[in-house]
Amino acid sequence: MSKTIRIGIIGSGGIARAHGSAYKSMPNVEIIAVADSIEGKAQAFIDQEQLPLAKAFDDHRRLLELDLDGVSICTPNFAHHETAVNALHAGKHVLVEKPMSVTLQQSIEMVEAAQASGKMLTVGFQPRYDPNMALIKEIVQSGKLGNVYFVETGGGRRRGMPTGTFIRKELAGAGAMADIGCYSLDMALNALGNPKPLTVSAYTSNHFGTNPKYHKEAASFDVEDFGVAMIRLEGDIVLNYKISWAMHMDTLGATMFLGSEGGLKVTSAGSGPWSGVWDGSVGSMTLYHDVMGQHVQSTIPIIEHRLDLFAEKVRDFVAAIRDSRPAPIPGEQILYNQAIIDGVLRSAASKREVTIELPNWK
Ligand SMILES: NC(=O)c1ccc[n+]([C@@H]2O[C@H](COP(=O)([O-])OP(=O)(O)OC[C@H]3O[C@@H](n4cnc5c(N)ncnc54)[C@H](O)[C@@H]3O)[C@@H](O)[C@H]2O)c1
């Protein structure tokens, strides 16, 4: 029988439940501890989720004193850095929720902690487990599009503003650009093979979140609900990136990859005011190219699947621990995603293009 993998969960709010259910569904995996900085919340989670072996903690550092193989970090964004660095230094493998952190510097320190400890730092982008997302990457990487020089991506919810910890800068760090934007960025960067971001010129606003007509927590809303950015990537590629949590429009358009030999248009699935994000829902894929001088467009069939993408990411984390594999979605890769979000916030604040400085680890 294979070894039991011992897991801790840090942060026991909404998304921790999805982590908990995924771990509970796996054989030879035990949730040994749960920590939440709000007194009594971890114990309530343990009781509700029926985790008989789990101990409750208010301070994540006490949880990290236990003999654990890995931890899921499910805190608001601001605490990802501290908890991940402490967990890695304590010798635990880490699955941290998206977005990776609040600033680029924090993400750099998280990756350095993983490198120093030899433990895995993987970031929770479950759309990577959608076979359609994998197909997008396969098409872009196949060379069928020729040299890809322009990508446009982003999600546009008509009216889908979260509440609570997501709308306060001190807890979330950023708004729509990080919360749902990081998915769009991951889709584009991963398909392109993770080129380095070089510069960002961005604009952000929050006309909806700060208006009591549109948001019931308008008084505490101090992040962006809309943003647009032009990002230069290495390889002379330009990325146009736009996101809204709320707008007077049905969509911000499709995602597109323009190449010298072909173009790929991708639309997201779903409908309603909260749809239009790249969280793992591909609606259609169309390839534009020429055949004998004729303009052709081919529909790429969507791969039907019944995968629970969220459970897949948690299962892969456990499998990577068990098999001593590298991180499935390594912090080193997601650093570029965070670098862009960091650049967006700096550029929007200064109303100027900013450059992105990345460490040279190799
Ligand atoms: N992958 C996804 O589909 C997905 C979906 C929703 C949220 N998320 C991400 O998950 C994270 C949490 O989101 P949520 O909706 O669960 O938030 P939440 O506010 O419901 O829960 C966060 C919990 O963390 C606790 N906490 C805060 N600081 C802590 C600390 N230092 N140590 C221990 N506990 C701490 C809070 O008390 C709270 O109970 C966010 O980063 C969010 O972006 C991911």
The ligand as an SDF file (V2000), in Angstrom:
LIG
                    3D

 44 48  0  0  0  0  0  0  0  0999 V2000
   -8.7810   28.5310   -8.0240 N   0  0  0  0  0  0  0  0  0  0  0  0
   -9.9920   28.9970   -7.8750 C   0  0  0  0  0  0  0  0  0  0  0  0
  -10.9380   28.6310   -8.5880 O   0  0  0  0  0  0  0  0  0  0  0  0
  -10.2750   29.9850   -6.7990 C   0  0  0  0  0  0  0  0  0  0  0  0
  -11.5940   30.3500   -6.5170 C   0  0  0  0  0  0  0  0  0  0  0  0
  -11.8330   31.2470   -5.4810 C   0  0  0  0  0  0  0  0  0  0  0  0
  -10.7730   31.7810   -4.7710 C   0  0  0  0  0  0  0  0  0  0  0  0
   -9.4880   31.4380   -5.0920 N   0  0  0  0  0  0  0  0  0  0  0  0
   -8.3520   32.0310   -4.3550 C   0  0  0  0  0  0  0  0  0  0  0  0
   -8.3060   31.4250   -3.0650 O   0  0  0  0  0  0  0  0  0  0  0  0
   -7.8760   32.3660   -2.0910 C   0  0  0  0  0  0  0  0  0  0  0  0
   -8.8840   32.4220   -0.9610 C   0  0  0  0  0  0  0  0  0  0  0  0
  -10.1560   32.7420   -1.4830 O   0  0  0  0  0  0  0  0  0  0  0  0
  -11.4940   32.4690   -0.6220 P   0  0  0  0  0  0  0  0  0  0  0  0
  -12.6310   32.7720   -1.4980 O   0  0  0  0  0  0  0  0  0  0  0  0
  -11.4150   31.1450    0.0360 O   0  0  0  0  0  0  0  0  0  0  0  0
  -11.3330   33.6260    0.4870 O   0  0  0  0  0  0  0  0  0  0  0  0
  -12.0270   33.7160    1.8990 P   0  0  0  0  0  0  0  0  0  0  0  0
  -11.8950   35.1350    2.3120 O   0  0  0  0  0  0  0  0  0  0  0  0
  -13.3690   33.0600    1.8620 O   0  0  0  0  0  0  0  0  0  0  0  0
  -11.1290   32.7990    2.8690 O   0  0  0  0  0  0  0  0  0  0  0  0
   -9.8120   33.0820    3.2210 C   0  0  0  0  0  0  0  0  0  0  0  0
   -9.5830   32.6050    4.6580 C   0  0  0  0  0  0  0  0  0  0  0  0
   -8.1940   32.7700    4.9800 O   0  0  0  0  0  0  0  0  0  0  0  0
   -8.1060   33.2040    6.3450 C   0  0  0  0  0  0  0  0  0  0  0  0
   -6.8040   33.8380    6.5650 N   0  0  0  0  0  0  0  0  0  0  0  0
   -6.4180   35.1070    6.2610 C   0  0  0  0  0  0  0  0  0  0  0  0
   -5.1070   35.2780    6.5750 N   0  0  0  0  0  0  0  0  0  0  0  0
   -4.6600   34.1010    7.0850 C   0  0  0  0  0  0  0  0  0  0  0  0
   -3.4250   33.6640    7.5890 C   0  0  0  0  0  0  0  0  0  0  0  0
   -2.3510   34.4520    7.6080 N   0  0  0  0  0  0  0  0  0  0  0  0
   -3.3440   32.3980    8.0540 N   0  0  0  0  0  0  0  0  0  0  0  0
   -4.4140   31.5780    8.0580 C   0  0  0  0  0  0  0  0  0  0  0  0
   -5.6310   31.9450    7.5790 N   0  0  0  0  0  0  0  0  0  0  0  0
   -5.7480   33.1880    7.0860 C   0  0  0  0  0  0  0  0  0  0  0  0
   -9.2990   34.1230    6.5100 C   0  0  0  0  0  0  0  0  0  0  0  0
   -9.6400   34.2830    7.8600 O   0  0  0  0  0  0  0  0  0  0  0  0
  -10.3680   33.3840    5.6960 C   0  0  0  0  0  0  0  0  0  0  0  0
  -11.0860   32.4830    6.5230 O   0  0  0  0  0  0  0  0  0  0  0  0
   -7.6980   33.7020   -2.8240 C   0  0  0  0  0  0  0  0  0  0  0  0
   -6.3420   33.8700   -3.1460 O   0  0  0  0  0  0  0  0  0  0  0  0
   -8.5040   33.5140   -4.1100 C   0  0  0  0  0  0  0  0  0  0  0  0
   -8.0060   34.2670   -5.1960 O   0  0  0  0  0  0  0  0  0  0  0  0
   -9.2370   30.5470   -6.0610 C   0  0  0  0  0  0  0  0  0  0  0  0
  1  2  1  0
  2  3  2  0
  2  4  1  0
  4  5  1  0
  4 44  2  0
  5  6  2  0
  6  7  1  0
  7  8  2  0
  8  9  1  0
  8 44  1  0
  9 10  1  0
  9 42  1  0
 10 11  1  0
 11 12  1  0
 11 40  1  0
 12 13  1  0
 13 14  1  0
 14 15  2  0
 14 16  1  0
 14 17  1  0
 17 18  1  0
 18 19  2  0
 18 20  1  0
 18 21  1  0
 21 22  1  0
 22 23  1  0
 23 24  1  0
 23 38  1  0
 24 25  1  0
 25 26  1  0
 25 36  1  0
 26 27  1  0
 26 35  1  0
 27 28  2  0
 28 29  1  0
 29 30  1  0
 29 35  2  0
 30 31  1  0
 30 32  2  0
 32 33  1  0
 33 34  2  0
 34 35  1  0
 36 37  1  0
 36 38  1  0
 38 39  1  0
 40 41  1  0
 40 42  1  0
 42 43  1  0
M  CHG  2   8   1  16  -1
M  END
$$$$
